[in-house]
């Protein structure tokens, strides 16, 4: 999607890159992420109002370090380097970068503004900032001006002689930096002079138009699971192609309790043509004996597409497949936006077979979860659907550690149902980003009814988050956890122990697999 006024974010591998784009979008300016190796000519043709160089895990002075083409810095477009991005431009222009004298720094620090500059307009002179670096600028390029320093870095923010290139050592995109959003807004709006015309309303309008143009007069099928993403995609595509849309619900046997009934009711309510594919036997047979989470994803992705092809064997090559891939799915699955480390294969991305009989329509591919919910509100998707917690494409298969069997699925469904039921009763459901249970591949000794038991252990996971890219474990009150645990052990056969996951993201992921 091309926007007249937008900011390009070049990705050097930081897991915060998507947060930069998100923060800029929140202020009404569109931001697109491109890999660091993008050529200057390509960027010039896009005509961005500004360029942001992200952070990254590398060291600019090491061999084969990812570096931007110097031509990008000389396009006459304002540039803001963040952390590694600052170090990269400093190195290119003759500055000296090396290991930070005080050692690696991860966490809060304080910055002092030493020079009045638009970048810090409306901010206090002393700011709490978030650091995440092992290197720093030891000496800036000749003629560059220091505009802020931190308690550990004398060159905490610098600018080039002409003022077109700026750099900060800290991360303004994370919430831990005071007024970090204002810093990005000052750059995008006041320095780059980008107009604030990006909105979810404009996204909906342009997406419907794009889907119409892409599909032409051909039929579209949509992978509908009943979750937020697929439901929004179905309604969005339906607006674009009307009766040429067929929603296909693949009942793979890996879904939560009552999932099938909810999907059928949704399609009935919105008059969407539905094909219900009952394929649990096929999926479970393919997953027999498989314990690797990556193999599970690939198998499920392959069978998912095969199920679609069985529904439309004759017209498959002339049809489009619409699915609810989101930006976090892409960034965590395949390094298509830069050198970010691959964390897992996503069902809608790396889990799909290379050869398919469908062409893809992925209207939500560049959106974050909260943006998807905004789109859903605009196109009148019911709140009951939009407020649902995220559910992985591979379903319960990646919440069963080890082999997936029908009996283990039944156990996990009941545990999951009780967990969600209790947090809803406690009024906590909408305060939690995602809550689910994991069936562990271990058993523990217990005592029930004066008898020794040796049964499964389940882990409960609940997190709070804004966009799913970072998350903290939810502080569910102990008395509610006790009630949940008691119900699970009493009502679900073959479970005798419940544990609660208190790991944040990072270092952990939200899902266990």
KOLMI-72924 format. One record per residue (C-alpha): y, x, z; residue in one letter. Coordinates in pm, whole numbers, plus 32768, in hexadecimal, padded with zeros to 4 digits. Last residue first. Example, Ala and Ser with C-alpha at 12.3 -4.5 7.8 and 13.67 -1.06 7.14 Angstrom:
2
7F96855782CAS 7E3E84CE830CA 
END
This chain:
513
76BE8228882AX 774981ED8988X 786681178907X 79C38161898BX 79B282D2893AX 79B583D28A51X 7AAD84EB8A8CX 7B8C84418A23X 7B69831F8A56X 7B3882DE8BCBX 79F282EB8C8EX 79B682028DB8X 787081638D3DX 77D980698E33X 7668806D8E99X 756A7F518EB8X 74007F768F32X 72CD7E948F34X 72B47E158DCFX 71607D9E8D4CX 71B37C2B8D6FX 731B7BC48D5CX 738A7ABB8E56X 737F7B648FACX 73DC7CC68F3FX 74EB7C4A8E55X 75777B4B8F48X 75907C479064X 76367D498F87X 773D7C558F0DX 778A7BDD906EX 77A77D4390EBX 788A7D9E8FC9X 79657C769029X 79727CE39196X 79C37E47912BX 7AFC7DE09069X 7AEF7E448EF7X 7BC67F798EC4X 7B9A7F988D4CX 7B4280EE8CC3X 7C59818B8BFAX 7C7A81908A80X 7CFF825C895EX 7CD0820587F0X 7C75809C8840X 7DD0801987F1X 7E797FB78936X 7D6480068A2DX 7CAE7F908B64X 7B3B7FD48B88X 79FF7F298C04X 78A17FC28BFAX 77747F478CBEX 763E80228CC5X 74E17F928CD1X 73B180308D77X 72557FB88D19X 712E7F788E01X 703E80188EF9X 700D7F209013X 6F757F44916CX 6F377DFB921BX 6FDB7D65934FX 706E7C549274X 71247D5791A2X 71277ECA91F4X 719B7FC290EFX 712D80FA9037X 71ED81558EFDX 71B681418D89X 725682058C71X 72B681C28B07X 73FB811A8B75X 74627FBC8B0DX 75DA7FB68AE2X 76BA7E948B48X 78087E258ABDX 797A7E048B02X 7A997E4F8A18X 7C147E458A2FX 7C1B7DAB8B8BX 7D407CDB8C06X 7CD37BB48B2DX 7B7E7BA48BD9X 7BFA7BCB8D3EX 7C1D7A5F8DA9X 7AFE7A808EA4X 7A3479798DEAX 7A687A3E8CAAX 79F57B7E8D57X 78BF7AC48DCDX 785C7A328C7DX 788E7B808BCCX 779E7C328CB9X 76A17B148CBDX 76937B008B3FX 76737C7A8B1CX 754B7C848C0EX 74A07B678B55X 74D67C068A03X 74607D598A86X 73107CD38AF7X 72D77C1889B0X 732B7D4F88E9X 72367E1A89B6X 71237D1E896BX 716F7D1E87F5X 71657E9687E1X 726D7FA087A3X 71FE810387F0X 72E081DF88C1X 742881818966X 7455800E892FX 75C97FD18906X 75C1806487A9X 74C47F618734X 758A7E4F87E5X 766B7E2886B7X 76677F21859AX 77C57EA4853CX 78477EE0869BX 78E27DC18763X 7A507DBF87C5X 7AAE7CCA88DBX 7B057B6A8877X 7C717B02889CX 7C9E7AC48729X 7B7579D8871DX 7BDF78F28839X 7D46791487C2X 7CEF78578684X 7D4278FE8535X 7E8F786D84C6X 7EED795E83ABX 800879F88477X 7F367A0785B2X 7E237AC184FAX 7F197BBF8470X 7F8F7C0485D3X 7E247C2E8640X 7DF27D2A852AX 7F257DE785A1X 7E8B7DFC86FEX 7D507E918667X 7DFF7F9D859DX 7E3A7F73842BX 7E05805482F9X 7CB27FC98293X 7D127E5F82D3X 7D097DEC8166X 7BB57E898120X 7B437E097FCCX 7A117EC77F58X 79657EC57E09X 78037E497E17X 76B57EB07D83X 76A37FD67E72X 764A81457E49X 76C4822E7F5CX 76208160806EX 770380E68187X 76EC818682DFX 7811827182A9X 790881528295X 78B57FEB82F9X 77A1804983EFX 787281628480X 77E782C1848FX 784C837285CBX 793F84748653X 799A85358519X 7A9A863B8579X 7BF1860884E5X 7C2A86EA83BAX 7D0585F882F5X 7D12848D828DX 7BB6847181F7X 7B05851D8316X 79F984118334X 7994832F844FX 7A91833A856AX 7BC3832E8485X 7B2D821B83B0X 7AC1813484C8X 7C11816D8575X 7CBB80F88433X 7C037FAE8424X 7AE37F3C8345X 7AC87DC2833FX 7A057D7F8203X 7A3B7CE880ADX 79287D227FACX 79907CEA7E44X 78B47C5A7D36X 78617CAE7BCEX 774A7DA07C1EX 76B07CA87D12X 769F7B877C1DX 75287B827BE5X 74A47BEE7D39X 759F7B237E0AX 74F17ADA7F55X 74007BFF7F30X 752A7CE27EF5X 75C87C74803AX 748A7CC080FCX 74797E128050X 75D97E5A80C9X 757C7E1A8235X 74347ED18207X 74EC800F81A8X 75EF7FF582BDX 74E27FA583BFX 741480D18355X 754381B78353X 75B8814084A6X 745F81618545X 743982BD84B1X 758283238552X 7519829086A1X 73D08355869EX 72B882908748X 71F682008620X 708E81938667X 70BA804085C5X 7216801F852EX 71997FBA83D5X 70B37EB3846FX 71CF7E2E8544X 72B57E09841AX 71B47D568342X 714B7C648454X 72B17C0F84AEX 73067BAB834AX 73797A438352X 748D7A34824DX 758079128284X 765478D6814FX 77A0783481A5X 78AF778880D9X 79ED778681A7X 7A6C76328210X 7B3676BB8334X 7A8475F28444X 79317605839FX 7955777C8374X 79AA77AC84E4X 789076C78557X 778E778E8495X 781078D48527X 7805784F868DX 76A077CE866AX 7627791E85E9X 76CB79E38703X 7635790B8817X 75B27A3F88D5X 76267B888847X 75B77C1686FBX 74AE7D128695X 73B97C1D85F6X 74487C6584A0X 74E07B108464X 75A37B6F832EX 76C07A77830AX 77457A6B81AAX 789779CB8171X 78C67958800CX 7A2079727F77X 7A6978EA7E1AX 7AD677A77EBEX 7C2878347F2CX 7C68798E7E95X 7D9B7A087F55X 7DA2791E8081X 7C2A794580A5X 7C587ABE80A8X 7D387AA581DBX 7C5479AB828BX 7B1E7A7C824EX 7BCF7BC182ADX 7C4D7B2983F2X 7AEE7AB28448X 7A577C0483EEX 7B457CBF84D1X 7B447BD785FEX 79CD7BA38614X 790E7A80857DX 78297B6584B5X 78A57B1C8358X 786B7C12823DX 793B7B7B8129X 78D67B297FC8X 79D07B257EAEX 79B27A7F7D5BX 7A6D7AFA7C28X 7BAE7A6A7B9DX 7C7E7B9F7BE8X 7BEB7C3F7D1EX 7CE67D5B7D30X 7E197C947CCDX 7DCD7B767DBAX 7D797C6A7ED3X 7EC37D207E99X 7F8E7BDF7EA8X 7EE37B737FE8X 7F1D7CCE8078X 80907CD08019X 80D47B8880CFX 80037BE281FDX 80A27D39821BX 82017CA78200X 81B27BBB831FX 81157CDB83E1X 82607D9083CCX 82FB7EBB831AX 846C7E8F82C0X 850D7F8483B2X 85D9804E82B9X 85A181C582C3X 86DA82928309X 860E83D4832AX 86E68451844CX 874A830584E9X 861D822784A0X 84EF830D848CX 8564842A856CX 861C8359866DX 84F782698672X 8404838786B2X 84D783FF87D5X 8501829B8853X 8387826F8850X 836583A38929X 844B83038A29X 838E83AC8B44X 825784588AC0X 811A83CA8B5FX 810D82B58A59X 80A183A7894CX 816683C98807X 826E84B78893X 816E85D288ADX 8202871A8927X 825388578863X 836887B1879AX 83D8880E863AX 84F687BB8552X 852A880F83E4X 865487898320X 875488158415X 87E0890C831BX 87A68A338403X 864B89B28467X 861988F485ACX 8566893F86F2X 84BD888C8811X 83F8891F8936X 84628A8288E2X 84778B098A45X 83198A7D8A80X 828D8A5C8BE3X 8392898A8C9BX 83F788F48B50X 8511894B8A65X 85EB887E8981X 86D688AD8857X 86828A1587FAX 87298A7286B4X 86878B20858CX 87458C4384F0X 861B8D2E84E8X 84D28C788518X 84768C1D867EX 83DA8D168772X 82A88CDE884AX 82698B8787B3X 81428AF88874X 7FCA8B058886X 7ECB8A60896CX 7F5189018946X 7F51879D89C7X 809987528A79X 812686018ADCX 829885E08B2EX 836E857F8C58X 84D685928BE9X 861386348C70X 875286038BA4X 8719848F8BA4X 86ED83E48A56X 87D883118981X 87D984078860X 86CD85148888X 867F85468716X 87F0851386C9X 883F8662876EX 890086E0889AX 8870883588EAX 87B488A48A20X 86DC87708A5EX 85FA87C28B84X 8488877A8B67X 839987388C86X 821F87588C93X 80FA866A8C9FX 7F9B86BC8C25X 7EDC87C48B68X 7F6789248B6BX 7EA28A548AFFX 7F178B9F8B8DX 80668C028C21X 80B18CF78B0BX 80578BF08A02X 7F758C9088FDX 80368CED87CAX 813F8C8386D2X 82508D628642X 83598CE08556X 83678D4483EBX 83AC8BFC833CX 823F8B9E8307X 81E68BF28470X 82F78B1184FCX 828C89FC840FX 81248A10848AX 81808A2E85FBX 824E88F085EBX 813088368541X 803E88BD8646X 811788148750X 81D187098686X 828F876F854CX 83A3868684D5X 841486A4836BX 8546861182C1X 852186008143X 85CD87018062X 8482874F7FBDX 848288AA8057X 838F88718175X 828F87E28086X 82B389177FABX 823A89EA80CDX 80E28950809BX 806588DD81EDX 7F7789B782B6X 7E1589878335X 7DA68AD083D3X 7CC58B8F82E4X 7CEE8CD283AAX 7D998CA984F9X 7F118CB58530X 7F3E8B3A8520X 7E488AFA863AX 7D7089C68616X 7D47887F86D9X 7E5B87C08627X 7FAE871F8658X 804A86508549X 814C86AF8443X 8240858E8412X 82ED855682C5X 84208481827AX 84B78382818DX 8380838380B7X 839F83907F3BX 822F835C7EE5X 825984347DAEX 82E3854E7E87X 81AF85447F65X 80CB85757E3BX 81A5868C7DB2X 81A1873F7F04X 802487447EFEX 7F5A869D8013X 7E9887A880D3X 7F01871D8226X 7E4585DA81E8X 7F19849E81C5X 7F76839682C5X 805D8278826BX 818181F78339X 824080B18307X 8380808D83CDX 83AA7F5C84AEX 83BE800E85FFX 824F7FCA8643X 81FA806F84F8X 828381B98577X 81B581A286B6X 8079815285F1X 80A7827184FEX 80CF8368861CX 7FA982C886D1X 7ECE8302859FX 7F0C847785BBX 7EB18484872EX 7D4A84F886EBX 7DF18625864FX 7D5386B48515X 7E778739844FX 7EDB85E483C7X 801C85C882FEX 80E284928360X 81B084008244X 82D0831C82ABX 833181E481EDX 844D813B8135X 83E780C17FDCX 828C8053804EX 814A809D7F93X 800080008000X 
END
